[in-house]
Amino acid sequence: MIKVMDYAQCGNDIFIRENEATGVEDIVADIIYDVRKNGDEALYRYSKKFDGAELSNLEVSEEEIEQAFNSVDPKLIEVIKEAKKNIWAFHENQKRSGFIMTGNGGSVMGQRVIPLDKVGLYVPGGTAAYPSSVLMNCVPALIAGVEEIVMVTPPSQNGGVNPVILAAAKIAGVGRVFKIGGAQAVAALAYGTESVPAVDKIVGPGNRFVAEAKKQVFGKVAIDMIAGPSEILVIADEKSDPAFVAADLLSQAEHDKMASAVLVTDSRALAEAVSAELEKQIPLLSREEIARESIDNNGKIILVSSIEEAVEISNELAPEHLEICVDNPFDYLDSVKHAGSVFLGRYCPEAVGDYMAGANHTLPTSGTARFSSPLSVDDFVKKSQFTYFTKESLQEIYDKVAYFADSEGLGAHAESARIRFKDEK
């Protein structure tokens, strides 16, 4: 049963945050080294060892993708297409432009916004097959202008790939798909093999081996984030429907036994009603065992004096998902400083953000919303700046450039400015 407590009783472990050592560092390091050294041969070997799949090829063929697409329920196909449309519309607003500015004497400076060349998408497979994640990771990359998008996802024992994942990849616009998962897939994307191209950035969720591999290859390639267990913080007042609130808490609890679902409320009556409602709803879930362990071990209902205090607590925790279930949620939005994604009102469950609303569901966890952001078009571009000086514009400041460089003890820097005007003195 979920714990109910006053805020003063909570301590510092309101969310379960497993972002430290995972105990898999050495295993992952060995896998990465093996893939770097042995390429495709290592990938085939790990597919057999970890996935039980004897593969004859690593890349999914166009024929396999078409067969998968045609096997998926047409209703689901239409829903995925509609979701893509909504995600595209939201992320289209994130496109950035460069700028140019001019200075004295004809100098010109500016910044260019340039898409990454190649991006790798990691998509979990098996029972944790999320076509929504294909859309959320691929669409912003396409809008950014990424030339090549490569997806990796684990194979099943028969050597195939979940057909809904392949259908989503086709709809999303993924370029190439490979039947590899785990740390070995991350290593292949980072360093390249005979079959798998090396990419510039790796994005997408995965288990602790995938997360650790992303951490270890960072620097060779960019990554989106190191994702921890799922989190939801629901702020709700006495008018809230306890069945709604309980269902929203369970929407994250069913993700993972380490997931954290927390309600902060100023109503003891709501707290007790939500606790009772959770006990009604958990046995009805297909993922009952996972949700039960998450709620019993990590779930909390915290009593506070006001909704304002609840928002203050939320800012301290910087949750991945924040729901504000009150009549006037926009009155509190400006006070929210740290949250991955905010869901406002009594009829905005977090699940609409996971699938159909359009905002991205790849979000910062483990308190990192204090300094990082949801996945966006910005994640798939880089900035490059340029400077142009004429003789006249450099002549105005070269002595200051040289003086500044000399003050740092960098004489060659100073001379590179002075030398251009030595004959004019």
C-alpha positions in Angstrom: 0.0 0.0 0.0 1.2 3.5 -0.8 2.7 5.5 2.1 0.8 8.6 3.3 2.8 11.2 5.2 3.3 14.8 6.0 6.0 16.6 4.1 8.2 17.0 7.2 8.4 13.1 7.4 9.6 12.6 3.9 13.4 13.1 4.1 15.4 13.3 0.9 14.3 10.2 -0.9 10.9 11.2 -2.3 11.8 9.9 -5.7 13.9 6.7 -6.3 16.8 8.0 -8.3 19.2 5.4 -9.6 21.6 7.5 -11.6 24.8 6.5 -9.8 26.9 3.4 -10.2 24.8 0.6 -11.6 27.2 -2.3 -11.1 27.4 -3.0 -14.9 30.2 -0.6 -15.8 32.9 -3.3 -16.4 30.5 -5.6 -18.3 29.5 -2.7 -20.6 33.2 -1.6 -21.1 34.1 -5.1 -22.2 31.2 -5.2 -24.7 32.1 -1.9 -26.2 35.8 -3.0 -26.6 34.7 -6.2 -28.2 32.4 -4.5 -30.7 35.2 -1.9 -31.5 37.6 -4.7 -32.1 35.5 -7.4 -33.8 32.7 -5.4 -35.4 29.8 -7.4 -36.9 31.1 -10.7 -35.6 30.7 -9.5 -32.0 27.2 -8.2 -32.8 26.1 -11.6 -34.2 27.6 -13.3 -31.1 25.8 -11.0 -28.6 22.5 -11.4 -30.5 22.8 -15.1 -29.9 23.9 -14.8 -26.3 21.5 -12.1 -25.1 18.6 -12.3 -27.4 18.7 -16.0 -28.4 18.6 -15.1 -32.0 20.7 -16.7 -34.8 20.9 -13.9 -37.3 21.8 -14.2 -41.0 21.9 -10.4 -41.4 21.9 -7.4 -39.1 19.9 -4.9 -41.2 16.2 -5.2 -41.6 15.2 -5.4 -45.3 12.6 -3.2 -47.1 10.6 -6.4 -47.6 10.6 -7.1 -43.9 9.4 -3.6 -43.1 6.6 -3.8 -45.7 5.5 -7.2 -44.3 5.5 -5.8 -40.8 3.6 -2.7 -41.9 0.9 -4.7 -43.6 0.5 -7.0 -40.6 -0.3 -4.2 -38.1 -4.0 -3.3 -37.3 -5.0 -0.6 -39.7 -6.6 1.4 -36.9 -3.2 1.5 -35.1 -1.5 2.6 -38.3 -3.9 5.5 -38.5 -3.4 6.4 -34.9 0.4 6.4 -35.3 0.0 8.6 -38.4 -2.1 11.1 -36.5 0.4 11.1 -33.6 3.2 11.8 -36.0 1.2 14.7 -37.4 0.7 16.2 -34.0 4.3 15.7 -33.0 5.5 17.3 -36.2 3.2 20.3 -35.7 4.6 20.9 -32.1 8.3 20.5 -33.0 8.1 22.5 -36.2 7.8 25.6 -33.9 11.3 24.7 -32.4 13.2 25.4 -35.6 15.9 28.0 -35.2 17.6 30.4 -37.6 21.1 31.7 -37.5 21.9 35.4 -37.4 24.3 37.9 -39.0 25.5 41.2 -37.4 27.8 43.9 -38.9 30.3 46.0 -37.1 32.6 49.0 -37.8 34.8 49.0 -40.9 32.9 46.3 -42.7 33.3 43.4 -40.2 30.7 40.7 -40.3 29.9 38.1 -37.6 27.2 35.5 -37.4 26.0 32.1 -36.3 24.8 29.2 -38.4 22.4 26.4 -37.3 23.5 23.2 -38.9 21.8 19.8 -38.7 23.8 16.7 -37.6 24.8 14.4 -40.4 23.9 11.0 -38.8 21.8 10.1 -35.7 21.2 6.8 -34.1 17.8 6.0 -32.4 17.8 3.3 -29.8 14.3 1.7 -29.5 13.7 -1.0 -26.9 12.2 -4.3 -28.1 10.4 -7.3 -26.7 7.7 -6.7 -24.1 8.8 -3.0 -23.8 8.1 -2.2 -27.4 7.1 1.5 -27.7 6.3 2.7 -31.2 5.6 6.1 -29.7 9.3 6.5 -28.9 10.2 5.9 -32.6 8.1 9.0 -33.4 9.3 11.1 -30.6 13.0 10.5 -31.5 12.7 10.5 -35.3 10.4 13.5 -36.0 12.5 16.2 -34.4 15.6 14.9 -36.2 13.8 15.1 -39.5 12.6 18.6 -38.8 16.1 19.6 -37.9 17.3 18.3 -41.3 19.4 15.3 -40.2 20.5 13.5 -43.4 20.7 9.9 -42.1 18.6 8.4 -39.3 19.6 4.9 -38.2 17.5 2.9 -35.8 18.6 -0.1 -33.7 16.2 -2.4 -31.8 16.7 -5.9 -30.3 15.6 -8.9 -32.3 13.2 -11.6 -31.1 14.4 -15.2 -30.8 13.2 -15.9 -34.3 15.4 -13.1 -35.7 12.6 -10.7 -36.4 11.7 -7.3 -35.1 8.4 -6.3 -33.4 6.2 -5.4 -36.4 4.6 -2.4 -34.7 8.1 -0.9 -34.2 8.9 -1.4 -37.9 5.6 0.1 -38.9 6.3 3.1 -36.7 9.8 3.4 -38.3 8.3 3.4 -41.8 5.7 6.0 -40.8 8.2 8.2 -38.9 10.7 8.2 -41.8 13.6 6.2 -40.3 16.3 5.5 -43.0 17.8 2.2 -41.9 16.9 -0.3 -39.2 19.3 -2.8 -37.5 18.4 -5.9 -35.4 20.7 -5.2 -32.5 20.1 -4.1 -28.9 21.8 -3.6 -25.6 25.2 -2.1 -25.0 26.5 -3.7 -28.2 24.0 -1.7 -30.3 25.2 1.6 -28.6 28.8 0.6 -29.3 28.1 -0.2 -32.9 26.4 3.2 -33.4 29.3 5.0 -31.7 32.2 3.4 -33.5 30.7 1.8 -36.6 31.1 -1.8 -37.8 31.2 -3.4 -41.3 27.4 -3.1 -41.5 26.4 -0.4 -39.0 27.4 3.2 -39.7 28.9 5.4 -37.0 26.7 8.3 -36.0 27.1 11.7 -34.5 24.5 11.3 -31.7 22.6 8.5 -30.0 19.1 9.1 -28.6 16.4 7.0 -27.1 15.6 5.0 -23.9 16.9 1.7 -22.8 17.8 -0.5 -19.8 20.7 0.0 -17.4 23.1 -1.6 -19.9 22.1 0.8 -22.6 22.2 3.8 -20.3 25.7 2.8 -19.1 26.9 2.3 -22.7 25.6 5.7 -23.6 27.5 7.2 -20.7 30.7 5.4 -21.7 30.6 6.4 -25.4 29.8 10.0 -24.6 32.6 12.2 -26.0 33.0 9.9 -29.0 29.4 10.8 -29.9 26.8 13.0 -28.3 23.9 11.5 -26.4 20.5 12.9 -25.4 20.5 12.0 -21.7 21.1 9.3 -19.1 17.5 8.3 -18.3 16.7 7.1 -14.8 13.5 5.4 -13.6 10.2 7.0 -14.6 8.7 9.6 -12.3 5.4 11.4 -11.9 4.4 14.1 -9.4 0.7 14.9 -9.2 -0.4 18.0 -7.4 -4.1 17.8 -6.6 -6.6 19.6 -4.4 -9.8 18.4 -2.6 -12.0 18.7 -5.7 -9.9 16.2 -7.6 -11.5 12.8 -8.5 -9.5 10.2 -6.6 -10.0 7.6 -9.4 -8.4 10.0 -11.9 -5.5 10.7 -9.6 -4.9 7.0 -8.9 -5.0 6.1 -12.5 -2.4 8.9 -13.3 -0.1 7.6 -10.6 -0.4 4.1 -12.0 0.4 5.3 -15.5 4.0 5.7 -14.4 4.1 2.9 -11.8 3.4 0.3 -14.5 6.6 1.3 -16.4 9.1 -0.2 -14.0 9.4 -1.5 -10.5 11.8 1.4 -9.8 9.4 4.0 -11.1 8.2 6.6 -8.6 4.6 7.9 -8.4 4.0 10.7 -5.9 0.9 12.7 -5.0 1.2 16.0 -3.2 -2.1 17.3 -1.8 -3.5 19.7 0.7 -6.4 17.4 1.4 -6.2 14.4 3.8 -9.6 13.2 2.5 -8.2 13.0 -1.1 -5.1 11.3 0.2 -7.1 8.6 1.9 -9.4 8.2 -1.1 -6.6 7.9 -3.6 -4.9 5.3 -1.4 -8.1 3.2 -1.4 -8.6 3.8 -5.2 -5.1 2.5 -5.9 -5.9 -0.8 -4.1 -9.0 -1.1 -6.4 -7.2 -0.3 -9.6 -3.9 -2.2 -9.2 -5.4 -5.7 -9.4 -7.0 -4.8 -12.7 -3.8 -4.0 -14.5 -2.1 -6.3 -17.0 1.2 -5.1 -15.4 -0.1 -5.6 -11.9 3.1 -7.0 -10.4 5.3 -4.2 -11.6 2.8 -1.5 -10.6 2.3 -3.1 -7.1 6.0 -3.2 -6.4 6.5 0.4 -7.6 3.6 1.8 -5.5 4.4 -0.2 -2.4 8.2 0.6 -2.4 8.4 4.0 -4.1 4.9 5.5 -4.1 4.0 8.3 -1.7 1.2 10.6 -0.8 2.5 13.8 0.8 0.3 16.2 2.8 1.0 19.9 2.6 -0.7 23.1 3.8 -1.4 24.5 0.3 -1.1 24.1 -3.4 1.5 26.8 -3.4 3.7 24.7 -1.0 3.1 21.7 -3.3 4.6 23.7 -6.2 7.6 24.7 -4.1 8.2 21.0 -3.3 7.9 20.2 -7.0 10.6 22.7 -7.9 12.9 21.1 -5.3 12.3 17.6 -6.9 12.4 18.7 -10.5 10.1 15.8 -11.6 10.1 14.2 -15.1 6.3 14.5 -15.3 4.3 17.1 -13.3 0.5 17.1 -13.2 -1.4 20.1 -11.7 -4.9 18.9 -11.1 -6.8 22.1 -10.0 -9.5 24.3 -11.6 -7.1 27.1 -12.4 -3.8 25.4 -13.3 -2.4 28.3 -15.3 -2.3 30.4 -12.1 0.5 28.2 -11.0 2.4 27.6 -14.3 4.7 30.6 -14.0 5.8 29.3 -10.5 6.9 26.0 -11.9 10.7 26.3 -12.5 11.9 22.7 -12.7 9.9 20.0 -14.5 10.4 18.0 -17.6 6.8 18.2 -18.9 3.8 19.9 -17.2 0.2 18.7 -17.6 -2.4 21.2 -16.6 -6.0 20.6 -15.4 -8.2 17.7 -14.4 -8.5 16.3 -17.9 -4.9 16.2 -19.0 -3.4 12.9 -17.9 0.3 12.4 -18.6 -0.6 9.7 -21.1 -1.8 12.3 -23.6 1.8 13.6 -23.7 3.1 10.1 -24.2 1.1 9.5 -27.4 -1.1 12.1 -29.0 -0.7 15.7 -27.8 2.6 16.4 -29.7 5.0 17.5 -27.1 8.0 15.2 -26.7 7.9 12.4 -24.1 11.7 11.9 -23.9 12.2 13.8 -20.7 14.9 14.6 -18.1 14.7 12.3 -15.0 16.4 12.1 -11.7 16.2 15.8 -10.9 18.0 16.8 -14.1 15.1 18.9 -15.1 16.9 21.6 -13.0 19.3 22.1 -15.9 18.2 20.0 -18.9 15.2 19.9 -21.3 12.9 17.5 -23.2 14.2 16.1 -26.4 13.7 18.7 -29.2 14.8 19.9 -32.6 17.7 21.6 -30.7 19.1 18.1 -29.9 19.7 17.4 -33.6 21.5 20.6 -34.6 24.8 22.3 -33.8 25.8 25.9 -34.0 28.8 27.2 -35.9 29.9 30.8 -35.8 31.8 32.9 -38.4 33.7 36.2 -38.3 34.9 38.4 -41.2 37.2 41.4 -40.7 38.3 43.8 -43.4 41.7 45.5 -43.1 40.0 48.7 -41.9 38.0 46.9 -39.2 41.0 45.0 -37.9 43.1 48.2 -37.9 40.7 49.7 -35.4 41.2 47.0 -32.8 44.4 45.1 -33.6 46.4 46.9 -30.9 43.8 45.9 -28.3 43.8 42.3 -29.5 47.6 42.3 -29.1 47.5 43.9 -25.7 45.0 41.4 -24.4 47.0 38.5 -25.8 50.2 39.7 -24.3 48.5 40.0 -20.9 47.8 36.3 -21.1 51.3 35.5 -22.1 50.4 34.5 -25.6 52.9 36.4 -27.8 52.2 34.5 -31.0 48.5 35.5 -30.7 49.6 39.1 -30.2 52.0 39.0 -33.2 49.4 37.6 -35.5 47.4 40.8 -35.1 50.4 43.2 -35.1 52.2 41.7 -38.1 49.5 42.9 -40.5 50.3 46.6 -39.7 54.0 46.6 -39.1 54.9 48.3 -42.4 52.3 51.0 -41.8 54.0 52.5 -38.7 
